[in-house]
């Protein structure tokens, strides 16, 4: 994904342990899919990956900021008619 110009940051917490069979490839595919979606649907947005290792759980969070935030004024609904 680095070759696409995607800006990423990674934050890892906990102590990585030997995962149960199937966890590592699943985690890889989840992250791969999330980065692919960010590239496709939010080009130019910075992506933050968080991986939290616990004894029996690995939590993955991938989030991106909006590359082009909407204009707040145009995003508001029109005022109601008070006649």
N, C-alpha and C positions, 0 to 999 in steps of 0.2 A: 504494500500500500504506500510505502514511502515514495515510490516512483511516480505516484499520481499527484504529489504535492499536498497530500492530506497532512494537516498539522495535528499531531496527537500528543497527549501527555498521559503518562501512566502512573498510577498511585497504587502501591501494593501494601497490604497490612497482613499481619499474622505470619506464622511460620509455615512455609510450604512443606507439605509432607508427601509421602508417596501416595498418590491418589488411587482409589479403587479402579479396577479395570474399566475402561471405557470413559472415565471422567476426563482425562487429558485430551483425547481427540474431540470429545463433545465440547469442552471449553474452547478449544481452538476454533471449531466450526461456528460456535456462537459469536465469538469475537470477530472472526472473519466475515460473517454475515452482517454484523452490526456495522463494521467499517465499510463494507461494500454499500450498505444502505445509506450511510452518511455521505459517502462519495457521490452516490446517485441522486439523493434527494436534498442534500444540503451542501452543494459544492462550495468550497471555500470556507466552510465552518470549521472551527477548531473542535476536536473530539477529545473527550477525557475518558480514559478507561480506569476503572477501579476494580481491583481484585482483592478479595478478603479471604484469607485462608484460615479455616478453623479445623479442629480435629476431625470432624465428620462432615463438614460442609465447605464448599467453595462458592462464594458469591461473586458474580460478575456484573458490573454495571458499566454500560457504555452510553454516554450522553454527548450531545453536541449543542452548541449555541447556534442560533440562527445566523446564517451567513448574511442574509439581507433582512433584518428585522422590519416588520411592516410599519408603515407610518401610523402612529397611534391615533391621529385624528381621523384618517380614512378608515380605520378599523372600527370606529365607534358606530353604533346604529344611529340612524337619523332621529332627531328629537320627535316625540309624539306631538300631534296636533292638539292644542289645548283650547280650541274654540268651543 
